[in-house]
Amino acid sequence: MTRDTRAVAQAWAVGGIPEIETGDDLAEIVAAAIDLDGGLADGDIVVVTSKIVSKAEGRLVNASDREDAITSETVRVVATRRHPGGVTRIVENRLGIVAAAAGVDASNTPEGTVLLLPVDPDASARRLCDALRDRFGVRVGVLVTDTLGRPWRTGQTDAAIGAAGMHVVDDLRGTTDSQGRRLDVTVSAVADEIAAFADLVKGKSAGLPLAIVRGLDRFVTEEVRVPGARSLVRASDEDMFRLGSAEAHAAGYAEGHAAGLRERVAGGDPGSDEAPGV
Amino acid sequence: MTRDTRAVAQAWAVGGIPEIETGDDLAEIVAAAIDLDGGLADGDIVVVTSKIVSKAEGRLVNASDREDAITSETVRVVATRRHPGGVTRIVENRLGIVAAAAGVDASNTPEGTVLLLPVDPDASARRLCDALRDRFGVRVGVLVTDTLGRPWRTGQTDAAIGAAGMHVVDDLRGTTDSQGRRLDVTVSAVADEIAAFADLVKGKSAGLPLAIVRGLDRFVTEEVRVPGARSLVRASDEDMFRLGSAEAHAAGYAEGHAAGLRERVAGGDPGSDEAPGV
C-alpha cells in the first residue's frame, strides 16, 4: 500500500540503538543502526531524540540534584504554578528554549538520575550530520528533538532543538498565493513539523530514539553549517508572552501599588486615580 | 526507495480539488479526488485545510468588513501589539482557539474577501468522515487543519482544529518508560503532529488543500464521534498564558495603583509598601 512517487513524505523508526552511555561515539552507533536498516538516500533527514545526545555527552546528574540542575539551566523564570503534584516551573534555558523544568528530564534515564539537554544541540546536530554525510556519501539533514508543551493547547509535541544540513523554516513571505497575492506572514517552521512527524513513528514508550524522514529533500542543504534550531527561538522583543499572565500581573501590581503610594507621600490630589505622567 | 513495511508513516497531497464555492458538496468533491488518487486504505487519515471547509460553508465576508468579522469571531482579546505594518491581535475565538486575527484569513481567497474559520470544525470533520467511510467502506479518520503561530518560537505550524474518527491525543500517562518508570506527564498531541506532517506535503503556496496520511492507523477509531479537536484546547484554569505579558502587567498596574491610592485615602501608614492583606 505504499506509493513510490516523488511527492510522498515518509518516516520510520530505526531500531538497534543500545542504551547510550557517557562517552559513547553516538555518530558511530547511529550510523551502524542506519546501515543495518538499509542506509540513507540523498535528501534524507535523520531525526534523533535529544535524550541519546545528552546521554552520550554525559549530561546525567543525580536526581537529588534535580532542582539545582534546573536552576543552573535556567536563564529566566517565565511562569510558576503550584499544583497537587508539586510545582511546574516554565523557564527559558541557556538555549533560549522555553520549557517546563528547563528541559530536565527524568524518564528513560537510569534510576536515580535526571538528564539535562545537550550543551549545544545545533553543534551536536552538525557533528552527527558531518559524520553521516561522510559515512554514507549522500546529502542528509539532521534534527535533534525534544518534547515541549505549549500554551493554549493541551498535550505536547516534538520540536527541533538542534539542526544541521537543512532549512529549519520555509519562508514563504513574498511568494504568492493561488490568486497571485503575496503571502505576507507565512513562515513555516518546517523543522518543528518534521520533528512532530518523526515523533509519530519513534513513539515515546517504545523508546525508539531514531527515525529517518524521506521525501522532504527540498529542505536539505548542500552546506551542513546553516542557521540551526537556535534560529527558531523568537526574539524577546517579538515575544508577547515573555512572562506568565500571573507573573506579569503581579509585577504590574507591585509597580502600580508603589506608584500609588508615592503619590500619597507626595501629597497629590486624593481624587485622581491616573498613573503618573498620564 | 520507499519501504513497504507496516511501521512506515507516509503522507502525500491529493490534487484535483477545484476552487471551492459556497454550497459545494465538499465530501463529494474530496471523495472524487481521492478516488482518482487511488482511494483509501483502512486506517488512513484524511487531512483537509480548513480553508476549503470554510469556503464550502460560505464563510467568506467582504474584506472591508474584516475588522468587524474579527471582532465578531472574538470571545476574548489575549494580546495586541502595534507594529509598522499595523496591529496584531491575538484573540481567543468562539472555538477556544487562540490565533492571530481570530483565524480570519485573506490569502487564497477571492479578491476583496476574507475567510472565517468553519462554524464547527469538529462537526465538519464528522460529516466528511461519515461520507468517506460510506464511500470507501473503510475505517478512516479526518482532520481539519489551520496554520497557527505560537509563543516563544518563530514561524507557524499547522494544527488540528477539527477531528473525527480518530484519537487526537496519545495519552501515555501511566505507561512506563524503558526503565519501567511511569511516564507521568506525557500526552502527545498526535492530531497536531499529524496536521504538521500533512502541511509538509500540502504546501501553502502550491494551494493543495488535501492530503492522505497512511501508516498511523493505530490512532483511527471504530467510532466517528469521539472527542474532537475542541478537546485540544487547554482549559482556562490550566492556562498560564491567558493574557499577553504586557496586557497582564497593565491590568496588574491599574489594580495596584488603585489599591495604593485607596490606602492613601484611608490614611494608612505612609511607610508601608506592602499590598493589602499581606
HADDOCK unambig.tbl for C-alpha pairs under 7 A between the chains (distance, minus, plus):
assign (segid A and resid 2 and name CA) (segid B and resid 4 and name CA) 5.76 0.50 0.50
assign (segid A and resid 4 and name CA) (segid B and resid 2 and name CA) 5.82 0.50 0.50
assign (segid A and resid 7 and name CA) (segid B and resid 12 and name CA) 6.09 0.50 0.50
assign (segid A and resid 8 and name CA) (segid B and resid 10 and name CA) 6.54 0.50 0.50
assign (segid A and resid 8 and name CA) (segid B and resid 11 and name CA) 5.70 0.50 0.50
assign (segid A and resid 8 and name CA) (segid B and resid 12 and name CA) 4.73 0.50 0.50
assign (segid A and resid 9 and name CA) (segid B and resid 10 and name CA) 5.52 0.50 0.50
assign (segid A and resid 9 and name CA) (segid B and resid 11 and name CA) 5.32 0.50 0.50
assign (segid A and resid 9 and name CA) (segid B and resid 12 and name CA) 6.40 0.50 0.50
assign (segid A and resid 9 and name CA) (segid B and resid 201 and name CA) 6.83 0.50 0.50
assign (segid A and resid 10 and name CA) (segid B and resid 8 and name CA) 6.54 0.50 0.50
assign (segid A and resid 10 and name CA) (segid B and resid 9 and name CA) 5.52 0.50 0.50
assign (segid A and resid 10 and name CA) (segid B and resid 10 and name CA) 4.31 0.50 0.50
assign (segid A and resid 10 and name CA) (segid B and resid 11 and name CA) 6.56 0.50 0.50
assign (segid A and resid 11 and name CA) (segid B and resid 8 and name CA) 5.69 0.50 0.50
assign (segid A and resid 11 and name CA) (segid B and resid 9 and name CA) 5.31 0.50 0.50
assign (segid A and resid 11 and name CA) (segid B and resid 10 and name CA) 6.55 0.50 0.50
assign (segid A and resid 12 and name CA) (segid B and resid 7 and name CA) 6.12 0.50 0.50
assign (segid A and resid 12 and name CA) (segid B and resid 8 and name CA) 4.73 0.50 0.50
assign (segid A and resid 12 and name CA) (segid B and resid 9 and name CA) 6.39 0.50 0.50
assign (segid A and resid 98 and name CA) (segid B and resid 152 and name CA) 6.71 0.50 0.50
assign (segid A and resid 107 and name CA) (segid B and resid 177 and name CA) 6.39 0.50 0.50
assign (segid A and resid 107 and name CA) (segid B and resid 183 and name CA) 6.48 0.50 0.50
assign (segid A and resid 108 and name CA) (segid B and resid 177 and name CA) 5.50 0.50 0.50
assign (segid A and resid 108 and name CA) (segid B and resid 178 and name CA) 5.66 0.50 0.50
assign (segid A and resid 108 and name CA) (segid B and resid 179 and name CA) 5.91 0.50 0.50
assign (segid A and resid 151 and name CA) (segid B and resid 239 and name CA) 6.58 0.50 0.50
assign (segid A and resid 151 and name CA) (segid B and resid 241 and name CA) 6.09 0.50 0.50
assign (segid A and resid 152 and name CA) (segid B and resid 98 and name CA) 6.68 0.50 0.50
assign (segid A and resid 152 and name CA) (segid B and resid 233 and name CA) 6.19 0.50 0.50
assign (segid A and resid 152 and name CA) (segid B and resid 234 and name CA) 5.09 0.50 0.50
assign (segid A and resid 152 and name CA) (segid B and resid 239 and name CA) 6.11 0.50 0.50
assign (segid A and resid 153 and name CA) (segid B and resid 232 and name CA) 5.41 0.50 0.50
assign (segid A and resid 153 and name CA) (segid B and resid 233 and name CA) 4.64 0.50 0.50
assign (segid A and resid 153 and name CA) (segid B and resid 234 and name CA) 4.60 0.50 0.50
assign (segid A and resid 154 and name CA) (segid B and resid 232 and name CA) 5.08 0.50 0.50
assign (segid A and resid 154 and name CA) (segid B and resid 233 and name CA) 5.95 0.50 0.50
assign (segid A and resid 154 and name CA) (segid B and resid 234 and name CA) 4.92 0.50 0.50
assign (segid A and resid 155 and name CA) (segid B and resid 187 and name CA) 4.78 0.50 0.50
assign (segid A and resid 155 and name CA) (segid B and resid 188 and name CA) 5.22 0.50 0.50
assign (segid A and resid 155 and name CA) (segid B and resid 189 and name CA) 4.86 0.50 0.50
assign (segid A and resid 156 and name CA) (segid B and resid 186 and name CA) 6.97 0.50 0.50
assign (segid A and resid 156 and name CA) (segid B and resid 187 and name CA) 5.99 0.50 0.50
assign (segid A and resid 156 and name CA) (segid B and resid 188 and name CA) 4.93 0.50 0.50
assign (segid A and resid 156 and name CA) (segid B and resid 189 and name CA) 5.51 0.50 0.50
assign (segid A and resid 157 and name CA) (segid B and resid 188 and name CA) 5.94 0.50 0.50
assign (segid A and resid 157 and name CA) (segid B and resid 189 and name CA) 5.88 0.50 0.50
assign (segid A and resid 157 and name CA) (segid B and resid 193 and name CA) 6.50 0.50 0.50
assign (segid A and resid 176 and name CA) (segid B and resid 205 and name CA) 6.60 0.50 0.50
assign (segid A and resid 177 and name CA) (segid B and resid 107 and name CA) 6.39 0.50 0.50
assign (segid A and resid 177 and name CA) (segid B and resid 108 and name CA) 5.51 0.50 0.50
assign (segid A and resid 177 and name CA) (segid B and resid 205 and name CA) 5.31 0.50 0.50
assign (segid A and resid 178 and name CA) (segid B and resid 108 and name CA) 5.69 0.50 0.50
assign (segid A and resid 178 and name CA) (segid B and resid 205 and name CA) 6.95 0.50 0.50
assign (segid A and resid 178 and name CA) (segid B and resid 207 and name CA) 6.21 0.50 0.50
assign (segid A and resid 179 and name CA) (segid B and resid 108 and name CA) 5.93 0.50 0.50
assign (segid A and resid 183 and name CA) (segid B and resid 107 and name CA) 6.51 0.50 0.50
assign (segid A and resid 186 and name CA) (segid B and resid 156 and name CA) 6.97 0.50 0.50
assign (segid A and resid 187 and name CA) (segid B and resid 155 and name CA) 4.78 0.50 0.50
assign (segid A and resid 187 and name CA) (segid B and resid 156 and name CA) 5.99 0.50 0.50
assign (segid A and resid 188 and name CA) (segid B and resid 155 and name CA) 5.22 0.50 0.50
assign (segid A and resid 188 and name CA) (segid B and resid 156 and name CA) 4.93 0.50 0.50
assign (segid A and resid 188 and name CA) (segid B and resid 157 and name CA) 5.94 0.50 0.50
assign (segid A and resid 189 and name CA) (segid B and resid 155 and name CA) 4.85 0.50 0.50
assign (segid A and resid 189 and name CA) (segid B and resid 156 and name CA) 5.51 0.50 0.50
assign (segid A and resid 189 and name CA) (segid B and resid 157 and name CA) 5.90 0.50 0.50
assign (segid A and resid 193 and name CA) (segid B and resid 157 and name CA) 6.49 0.50 0.50
assign (segid A and resid 193 and name CA) (segid B and resid 196 and name CA) 4.86 0.50 0.50
assign (segid A and resid 193 and name CA) (segid B and resid 197 and name CA) 5.87 0.50 0.50
assign (segid A and resid 194 and name CA) (segid B and resid 197 and name CA) 6.51 0.50 0.50
assign (segid A and resid 196 and name CA) (segid B and resid 193 and name CA) 4.87 0.50 0.50
assign (segid A and resid 196 and name CA) (segid B and resid 196 and name CA) 6.85 0.50 0.50
assign (segid A and resid 197 and name CA) (segid B and resid 193 and name CA) 5.87 0.50 0.50
assign (segid A and resid 197 and name CA) (segid B and resid 194 and name CA) 6.50 0.50 0.50
assign (segid A and resid 197 and name CA) (segid B and resid 197 and name CA) 5.09 0.50 0.50
assign (segid A and resid 201 and name CA) (segid B and resid 9 and name CA) 6.83 0.50 0.50
assign (segid A and resid 205 and name CA) (segid B and resid 176 and name CA) 6.57 0.50 0.50
assign (segid A and resid 205 and name CA) (segid B and resid 177 and name CA) 5.32 0.50 0.50
assign (segid A and resid 205 and name CA) (segid B and resid 178 and name CA) 7.00 0.50 0.50
assign (segid A and resid 207 and name CA) (segid B and resid 178 and name CA) 6.15 0.50 0.50
assign (segid A and resid 232 and name CA) (segid B and resid 153 and name CA) 5.41 0.50 0.50
assign (segid A and resid 232 and name CA) (segid B and resid 154 and name CA) 5.10 0.50 0.50
assign (segid A and resid 233 and name CA) (segid B and resid 152 and name CA) 6.19 0.50 0.50
assign (segid A and resid 233 and name CA) (segid B and resid 153 and name CA) 4.65 0.50 0.50
assign (segid A and resid 233 and name CA) (segid B and resid 154 and name CA) 5.96 0.50 0.50
assign (segid A and resid 234 and name CA) (segid B and resid 152 and name CA) 5.09 0.50 0.50
assign (segid A and resid 234 and name CA) (segid B and resid 153 and name CA) 4.61 0.50 0.50
assign (segid A and resid 234 and name CA) (segid B and resid 154 and name CA) 4.93 0.50 0.50
assign (segid A and resid 239 and name CA) (segid B and resid 151 and name CA) 6.58 0.50 0.50
assign (segid A and resid 239 and name CA) (segid B and resid 152 and name CA) 6.12 0.50 0.50
assign (segid A and resid 240 and name CA) (segid B and resid 244 and name CA) 5.52 0.50 0.50
assign (segid A and resid 240 and name CA) (segid B and resid 245 and name CA) 6.06 0.50 0.50
assign (segid A and resid 241 and name CA) (segid B and resid 151 and name CA) 6.10 0.50 0.50
assign (segid A and resid 241 and name CA) (segid B and resid 241 and name CA) 6.99 0.50 0.50
assign (segid A and resid 241 and name CA) (segid B and resid 244 and name CA) 5.25 0.50 0.50
assign (segid A and resid 241 and name CA) (segid B and resid 245 and name CA) 5.23 0.50 0.50
assign (segid A and resid 242 and name CA) (segid B and resid 245 and name CA) 6.14 0.50 0.50
assign (segid A and resid 243 and name CA) (segid B and resid 245 and name CA) 5.40 0.50 0.50
assign (segid A and resid 244 and name CA) (segid B and resid 240 and name CA) 5.51 0.50 0.50
assign (segid A and resid 244 and name CA) (segid B and resid 241 and name CA) 5.25 0.50 0.50
assign (segid A and resid 244 and name CA) (segid B and resid 245 and name CA) 6.63 0.50 0.50
assign (segid A and resid 245 and name CA) (segid B and resid 240 and name CA) 6.05 0.50 0.50
assign (segid A and resid 245 and name CA) (segid B and resid 241 and name CA) 5.24 0.50 0.50
assign (segid A and resid 245 and name CA) (segid B and resid 242 and name CA) 6.15 0.50 0.50
assign (segid A and resid 245 and name CA) (segid B and resid 243 and name CA) 5.41 0.50 0.50
assign (segid A and resid 245 and name CA) (segid B and resid 244 and name CA) 6.63 0.50 0.50
assign (segid A and resid 245 and name CA) (segid B and resid 245 and name CA) 5.88 0.50 0.50
assign (segid A and resid 245 and name CA) (segid B and resid 248 and name CA) 5.43 0.50 0.50
assign (segid A and resid 248 and name CA) (segid B and resid 245 and name CA) 5.45 0.50 0.50
assign (segid A and resid 248 and name CA) (segid B and resid 248 and name CA) 5.41 0.50 0.50
assign (segid A and resid 248 and name CA) (segid B and resid 249 and name CA) 4.62 0.50 0.50
assign (segid A and resid 249 and name CA) (segid B and resid 248 and name CA) 4.62 0.50 0.50
assign (segid A and resid 249 and name CA) (segid B and resid 249 and name CA) 4.44 0.50 0.50
assign (segid A and resid 249 and name CA) (segid B and resid 251 and name CA) 6.41 0.50 0.50
assign (segid A and resid 249 and name CA) (segid B and resid 252 and name CA) 4.28 0.50 0.50
assign (segid A and resid 250 and name CA) (segid B and resid 252 and name CA) 6.04 0.50 0.50
assign (segid A and resid 251 and name CA) (segid B and resid 249 and name CA) 6.41 0.50 0.50
assign (segid A and resid 252 and name CA) (segid B and resid 249 and name CA) 4.30 0.50 0.50
assign (segid A and resid 252 and name CA) (segid B and resid 250 and name CA) 6.07 0.50 0.50
assign (segid A and resid 252 and name CA) (segid B and resid 252 and name CA) 4.43 0.50 0.50
assign (segid A and resid 252 and name CA) (segid B and resid 253 and name CA) 4.08 0.50 0.50
assign (segid A and resid 253 and name CA) (segid B and resid 252 and name CA) 4.08 0.50 0.50
assign (segid A and resid 253 and name CA) (segid B and resid 253 and name CA) 4.38 0.50 0.50
assign (segid A and resid 253 and name CA) (segid B and resid 255 and name CA) 6.11 0.50 0.50
assign (segid A and resid 253 and name CA) (segid B and resid 256 and name CA) 4.13 0.50 0.50
assign (segid A and resid 254 and name CA) (segid B and resid 256 and name CA) 6.19 0.50 0.50
assign (segid A and resid 255 and name CA) (segid B and resid 253 and name CA) 6.14 0.50 0.50
assign (segid A and resid 256 and name CA) (segid B and resid 253 and name CA) 4.16 0.50 0.50
assign (segid A and resid 256 and name CA) (segid B and resid 254 and name CA) 6.19 0.50 0.50
assign (segid A and resid 256 and name CA) (segid B and resid 256 and name CA) 4.47 0.50 0.50
assign (segid A and resid 256 and name CA) (segid B and resid 257 and name CA) 4.01 0.50 0.50
assign (segid A and resid 257 and name CA) (segid B and resid 256 and name CA) 4.03 0.50 0.50
assign (segid A and resid 257 and name CA) (segid B and resid 257 and name CA) 4.44 0.50 0.50
assign (segid A and resid 257 and name CA) (segid B and resid 259 and name CA) 6.24 0.50 0.50
assign (segid A and resid 257 and name CA) (segid B and resid 260 and name CA) 4.65 0.50 0.50
assign (segid A and resid 258 and name CA) (segid B and resid 260 and name CA) 6.79 0.50 0.50
assign (segid A and resid 258 and name CA) (segid B and resid 273 and name CA) 6.31 0.50 0.50
assign (segid A and resid 259 and name CA) (segid B and resid 257 and name CA) 6.25 0.50 0.50
assign (segid A and resid 260 and name CA) (segid B and resid 257 and name CA) 4.69 0.50 0.50
assign (segid A and resid 260 and name CA) (segid B and resid 258 and name CA) 6.82 0.50 0.50
assign (segid A and resid 260 and name CA) (segid B and resid 260 and name CA) 4.20 0.50 0.50
assign (segid A and resid 260 and name CA) (segid B and resid 261 and name CA) 4.95 0.50 0.50
assign (segid A and resid 261 and name CA) (segid B and resid 260 and name CA) 4.95 0.50 0.50
assign (segid A and resid 261 and name CA) (segid B and resid 261 and name CA) 6.40 0.50 0.50
assign (segid A and resid 261 and name CA) (segid B and resid 264 and name CA) 6.75 0.50 0.50
assign (segid A and resid 264 and name CA) (segid B and resid 261 and name CA) 6.75 0.50 0.50
assign (segid A and resid 264 and name CA) (segid B and resid 264 and name CA) 5.29 0.50 0.50
assign (segid A and resid 265 and name CA) (segid B and resid 270 and name CA) 6.47 0.50 0.50
assign (segid A and resid 270 and name CA) (segid B and resid 265 and name CA) 6.36 0.50 0.50
assign (segid A and resid 273 and name CA) (segid B and resid 258 and name CA) 6.31 0.50 0.50
assign (segid A and resid 273 and name CA) (segid B and resid 261 and name CA) 6.98 0.50 0.50
